[in-house]
């Protein structure tokens, strides 16, 4: 039997975002206003809504996250809500069945948060989107008609990234690039700096490049070894000059001046 694929009144959508090292995915159906009054009418205030059309909205976290300060385990959750004029209750529920076909079971709730409604310019089609992305966090916003509600998803990445690093470097085919990336992450986050320096020495020895030597210089400095930092930066600057990488030349020059002044002081 052939089931024809036809246009949907509320087409399915998927939005995905990596936060830190954690993948977050939302699947939902997108209804449009089509001249109708939405909140308080089409979507009544104070009544359970599946936060979309058709089967509703589902959100999946690859790893544990923190939502508005509340810990939520990895997994897939139905994204339910009780819209109100001034605020919404947002519910993360373990059910794997649409509330179209199964009654809402509050015992399956893993988190209920209340979020104030922000007023905004008119949005014709219900939209769920990620916004304000930072290294380890993002805002998930839901907008329709003149209303917007949003919550923050934090996915602290340092510990998970360090776990990933150790697994990668334990492999016999770990490359100098793997060591460089591991050291760079530690430098960026200010963690395990002595170990990062050793990783970076290995990378620069096996595959010396203008950018690996710059990272090496920064790690020497982060470990209080300014003389060694200057030496590595000079090597990086020489390679940058030869390769025509003017931006790295300037970066190295600035750091060399800074560290030389520190040694004199």
N, C-alpha and C positions, 0 to 999 in steps of 0.2 A: 504494500500500500504506500502510495506517495503522499506525504503530507506537505503541501505547498508552503513555502516560506512567504509570508505576507507582511505588509507594513503593520506595525503595532502602534496603538494609541499612546502607549507609555513604553517606549523602547528600553531594552536592557542596556545598562552601562556598567563599566568597570573602571575604577580609578585605583592606581597603585602608587605607593611611595616607599622608598627605602629611607628609614629614619635611623641614623647611626649605622648599624649593620643589620637592622631588623626590617623585613619586608612587611608592609601593611597593605591590605587589599580590601576594597569595598565593592560589593556588587549590589546593584539596585535597579529599579525600574523608574523611569523619569516621566511623571505626569506633567501636563501643561495646564495653565490656568484657563485658556480659551475663553476669556471674557467672564469667567465665573469668580465669585467671591470665594477665596480659598479658606483662610483661617477664620474659624468661628462659624463657618457654613459648610463648605465642601469637606473640610477637616474640622470637626467640632472641637471646641475647647473642652479640656478635661476628660476626653475619651481616648482610649488606647488607639494608637495609630501605628501601622507597620512601617512608617517613615519612608514611604515610597508607594508605588502602585503594585499591582500584580502580586508576586510572591513576597515582596517586601525587600528590606535591606539587610545585608549580612556583612560583618566586618571580620577579617581574619588577621591575627597577629602571629607572625612566625616564631616569635620569642616573647617572653614576659615583657610587659610594658607598664607604664604608670600613667593613668588617666586622671587629670586634675588632682594629682596627689594620691591617687588610689591604685594599689597594685592589682594588675589583672594578668592571669596566666596566659600562656600561648594557647591558641585555638581559634575556632570560628564561633561567632556569636550573632544572634539575631539582634538587630539594632532597632529597638522599639522606642516609642515615645508617648507621652501625654502632653500635647501642645497646650499652652495657655496664652493668654493675652500678654502677660508680663514675663512669664518664664515657662520653660519646658522641663519636664522630667525625662531624662534620657536613660534608657534601660539596656544593659548588655545581658542577654538571656541565652542560656545554653541550648535552647531548643534547636533541633535540626529541621523542624517542620514549620511551614508558613502558618501564621495565625489565621489565615483564610481557611485552613483545614484542621487546625488543632486549637483548642482553647488555650488562652494565655495562662501560664502556670508561674506565678510569682516565686514559687519555690526554686525555679530554675534561674532566677536572677543572680548574677554574680556582682553586679554593680548598678546602683541607681544614683544619678547625679542630677541636680537642679541647675539649670543654666538660664541666665537672663536673656530676654529677647532684645536684639538690637534692630532698630529700624534702618532701612536701606532703600536705595532706588529699586524700582519694580523689576522683578525677575520673573519672566514668563514661565520657564521650565524649572522644575525642582532640580537643584544642583547640589551635589556633595563634592567638595574639593579640599585639597590640602593647601595650606597657606603658611606663611611665616616660618619657613623651614630653616632650622639651625642645625648644628652638627649632630645633636642628639635629640632633637624635638621637632614637633610640627603641630600646627593647629588644624583640626578637621572642622570645616564649616559646612553648615547646611542652610541653603538659601532658597526661598520661594516667596513669591508675591513681594511684600515689603518687609519680610521678617528674615532675620539671620540669627542662628544659634551656633556656637562654636565651643569646642573643648580642646585641651592640650593633650597631646600624646608624647610622653617622654620615653625614650628607649636608650638608656645609658649604655654606651657602646664600649667603654674602655675595657672592662673585664672580659666581655665577649670577644673583643678584638684581640686581647692578649692571649686568650685561649686559642683563637684561630691562628695566631702567630706561632705559638709553640707547636701546634699540630703541623703547620706548614714547614717550619724549620727542622722538625724531626724527620722529615722525609729525606731520603738519600739524594734526591735530585733537586734539593732546594738551591735556587739560583742566587747570584749576587744581588739581583733585583729584589728577591724575597727578603734578603737581609736588610737592604736599603729601606724597603717599605716598612719593615718592622721597626727599624731604628727611627724612621721619620715619625711614625705614629707616637712612639714613646717621647720623642722630642716635643712634638706638638702638644701632648697632654701632660708633659712634665712628670712622667712616671718611669721608674726603672732605668734611670739615666746611665748608671754604670754599665748595666747589661747592654743597653742600647749602644753605648760607645763601642763595646766589643763587637757587636753585630756590624756596626758601621765600619770599623777597622777591617773586618773580614771582607765586606762588600767592596771597599775602596782598594784593598790589596788585590782582590781577584779581578776587579773590573773598574779601574780608575777612570772616572769621567769628571767633567767640570762640575756637574751637579752633585755627584756623590761626594766629591771632595769638599764641596761647600757644606753639605750636611755633616760631614765629618768635622769640619771646623766648628760648626755650631754646637756639636755634641762635646767636643773638647772644652769649649767655653762653658757649656752648661755644667760640666763636671769640674769647673774651676781651673782648667789647664789652658791659660791664655797664650802662653808661648807656643804650645803645640797647635792651638787654634789658629794663630797667625801664620804659622808655617803651612798648615793645610789650606788656609784661605789664599795664600800666595800661589800655591800650586793650582788651585781652582781658578784663580785670576789669570794665570798664564795660559791655561787651557781654554778659558773663556775668550781671551784676547785672540788666540790662534784660531778659534772657531767662529769668531765674529758674534759672540753672544754678549752684546754690550750691556744688557741689563744685569747679567751676572757679574760683569766687570765692576759695575758701579756698586752692586751689593757687597761684593768682597772688599772693595776699597773702603767703603763706609765702615765695615766691621773691623778691618785691620786698624783703621784710625782709632776706633773706639777702644779696641783691646790694647793697643799701644799706649793710649792715654791712661788706661786702667793700670798698666804695669808701672808707669812713671809715678802715678799718684801715690 
